[in-house]
Amino acid sequence: MRQFIVNGWNSIFDAEVSPLRNIPDVATRHYVLQGLAFMWAVAFATAIGSYTVLAASILGHTVLIAAAAITVATFSAAAERPELFANNLGRCINGEHE
C-alpha cells in the first residue's frame, strides 16, 4: 500500500517520472502543473458543493506545487550548474561581505 501511494505521488510531482518531464522548460512545466492544480481544485470544490473552500483549496494547491517546482528547479540547477552554489554566499576572501 505504501509503495502504491509513493508511486502515485511520484507520477504527479516527480519531474523525472511524470509525463510532464517531456516539457524541457521548468517554468512551462510549473505553469502547466499550476493549471492542472487549479482545475482539480475547482472540480473538487464543485463536486463537494462548497464554494467557500475553493479559495483555500486553490491556495493550498498553489503552495504545494510551487514548493515541489522550486525543489525540482533547485535540484536541477545543482546537478547541471553546481557553480551557482559555490560562490561563498557573497563573502570576500577574508569572510566579510562586499
N, C-alpha and C positions, 0 to 999 in steps of 0.2 A: 504494500500500500504506500509506504514511504517513497519508494522508487517511482511509483506512478505519479505521485504529487511532484516530485523533483523533476521528472521528465516533462510533465505538463508545464511547470513553471519555466524550465529552460527553453521549451519550444516557443514560448512567447517572449521572454525577457533576455535570453542569451543571444547576443548578436552572431555568434558562431553557429548556432543551431536553427534559429528562426529563419523562415523563408525571406524575411527582410534582409538577411545577410547579403543578398544579391544586389542590394542598393549600395553602391560604393560610397556615397557621401553620408557621413554620420549625421549631419544636420537634417538632411532629407529623410533619413531613416527615423530620426527622432520626431520629425513633423508628422510622418505617416503614423507612427505609433501613438502620438498625441491625438490625431484624428480618430483612430480606432478607439482609444480610451474614451473620448467624448461621445462617440456613437454608442458604446456599451453603457456608459453612464446614463445617457438619455433612454436607452432601451430598458434598462433595469428600473429606472425611476418611473417610466411609463407603465411598465408591467406591474409594478407594485402599486402604482396609483398615487404615489406620494411625491408631489412636486416640491415639497419643502425640503426633501433630501437631495434633490437634483444638484443644487449648487455645491453642497458639501461633497457629494459623490464626484462631481467633476473636479473639484479642487483636490480631493484625495488622490484620484487617478493621475492628475497632472503632477502632483508632488512625487508620487511613487515612480512614475515613468520618467520624469526628469532626473530623479536620483539614479535610476538604472542607466539612463542615457549618458549622464555625466560620468558615471563609473566606467561605462564602456569606452567613452572618449578618453578618459584618463588612462585606462589600461592600454588602449591602442596607441596613444601618444608615448607612453612609457616603453612600449615594445618597439615602435618604429623610430622614435626620436628621443632616446633617453637623455640627450644633451640638454633638453628643455628643463630637466630637473636637476642638472648638475652645475648650476651657476652660483653656488654658495649663498643662495637666497638673497642676493643683492648686497652682500657684505664684501668689503675690501679685504686685502690680504691680511691686514692687522686686525680684522674682526669687526671693524666699525662700518657703519652704513656710509654710503657716499654722501 
